[in-house]
Amino acid sequence: MSRGLLSVLLVLVAIAVSSSLAKPEKNIAKMGKRIPQTLSRGWGDQLIWAQTYEEALYWARAQNKPLMVIFHLEDCPHSASMKKVFAEDKDIQKVADEDLIVLNLVYETTDKHLSPDGQYVPRIIFVDPSMTVRADITGRYSNRMYAYEPSDIKLLLSNMQKAKKLLKTEL
Amino acid sequence: MSRGLLSVLLVLVAIAVSSSLAKPEKNIAKMGKRIPQTLSRGWGDQLIWAQTYEEALYWARAQNKPLMVIFHLEDCPHSASMKKVFAEDKDIQKVADEDLIVLNLVYETTDKHLSPDGQYVPRIIFVDPSMTVRADITGRYSNRMYAYEPSDIKLLLSNMQKAKKLLKTEL
């Protein structure tokens, strides 16, 4: 199979995966019929995703890059529309790929610092490699400060660039 | 595209994914050339994998099923050979699919109970839905009690069935 064709097929598969992920506990398909789950869950198949928060923090420290944590749900329409815009925006994907550690989660962690104003989705939180949650990097909604709508994609890009200016913590 | 062909392609893609995953920090491929990472990481693309330990514990409680946690590393040959046998064994896959919550991790959690005799790979730990780590369910190596070799696959299957006999904890 040629590389070109394989790439096309991979894209098709990626689309199929991202659009068909059922909630795991509801998936009662018989063996042999499921499509493998991806770590990207549709937020950018070309990015290197951390699997867990612990892993993501390790990479953030090791590579001295800020971490971007995306909280979302598979069956949330707001998450879905944000995901589509995020995955298709080349600038967003480029900065995410080159300058950030990325993690998307459908389940909350035990770290309360990741929900400064509550647990809602979609919610995007940045963490400095010094392990400080950047509660100062917010979206435009005062009642849900870390929420973004598709129309906020430029603000999100700007926030991703803001996160790159690392905190200089004094020890 | 027919379903049959798509299935074959998915299998091909799954094999490609499981065999080509580089360590994330070393993957410097340019955009557009990477193969999406899967949550299965090659341990069974047809299984429904939890992404994080917190999520897996939630499912274990919600579904009253024991959790099986597989610690492994992408570049560990012992993990790779165990993974191959695990993914290809129909009985193993069936029990894992029907009776267990499954989680595979390439990074340790903060729960020390998951490393009763140290952090090594491959290592398989069962957790009862009562949230008790089943330190009593072991392999055959006294120095690495939760390690399994490919030749131990029947013992692993037997241990998976043992985990199904839930602990009756008194409150």
HADDOCK unambig.tbl for C-alpha pairs under 7 A between the chains (distance, minus, plus):
assign (segid A and resid 24 and name CA) (segid B and resid 48 and name CA) 6.07 0.50 0.50
assign (segid A and resid 31 and name CA) (segid B and resid 46 and name CA) 6.20 0.50 0.50
assign (segid A and resid 32 and name CA) (segid B and resid 46 and name CA) 6.26 0.50 0.50
assign (segid A and resid 34 and name CA) (segid B and resid 46 and name CA) 5.60 0.50 0.50
assign (segid A and resid 36 and name CA) (segid B and resid 38 and name CA) 6.52 0.50 0.50
assign (segid A and resid 36 and name CA) (segid B and resid 45 and name CA) 5.07 0.50 0.50
assign (segid A and resid 36 and name CA) (segid B and resid 46 and name CA) 6.42 0.50 0.50
assign (segid A and resid 37 and name CA) (segid B and resid 38 and name CA) 5.59 0.50 0.50
assign (segid A and resid 37 and name CA) (segid B and resid 39 and name CA) 5.66 0.50 0.50
assign (segid A and resid 38 and name CA) (segid B and resid 36 and name CA) 6.49 0.50 0.50
assign (segid A and resid 38 and name CA) (segid B and resid 37 and name CA) 5.58 0.50 0.50
assign (segid A and resid 38 and name CA) (segid B and resid 38 and name CA) 4.08 0.50 0.50
assign (segid A and resid 38 and name CA) (segid B and resid 39 and name CA) 5.48 0.50 0.50
assign (segid A and resid 39 and name CA) (segid B and resid 37 and name CA) 5.65 0.50 0.50
assign (segid A and resid 39 and name CA) (segid B and resid 38 and name CA) 5.46 0.50 0.50
assign (segid A and resid 39 and name CA) (segid B and resid 39 and name CA) 5.51 0.50 0.50
assign (segid A and resid 45 and name CA) (segid B and resid 36 and name CA) 5.06 0.50 0.50
assign (segid A and resid 46 and name CA) (segid B and resid 31 and name CA) 6.21 0.50 0.50
assign (segid A and resid 46 and name CA) (segid B and resid 32 and name CA) 6.28 0.50 0.50
assign (segid A and resid 46 and name CA) (segid B and resid 34 and name CA) 5.60 0.50 0.50
assign (segid A and resid 46 and name CA) (segid B and resid 36 and name CA) 6.41 0.50 0.50
assign (segid A and resid 48 and name CA) (segid B and resid 24 and name CA) 6.16 0.50 0.50
assign (segid A and resid 51 and name CA) (segid B and resid 51 and name CA) 6.43 0.50 0.50
assign (segid A and resid 52 and name CA) (segid B and resid 52 and name CA) 5.73 0.50 0.50
assign (segid A and resid 54 and name CA) (segid B and resid 109 and name CA) 6.81 0.50 0.50
assign (segid A and resid 55 and name CA) (segid B and resid 107 and name CA) 5.86 0.50 0.50
assign (segid A and resid 107 and name CA) (segid B and resid 55 and name CA) 5.87 0.50 0.50
assign (segid A and resid 109 and name CA) (segid B and resid 54 and name CA) 6.80 0.50 0.50
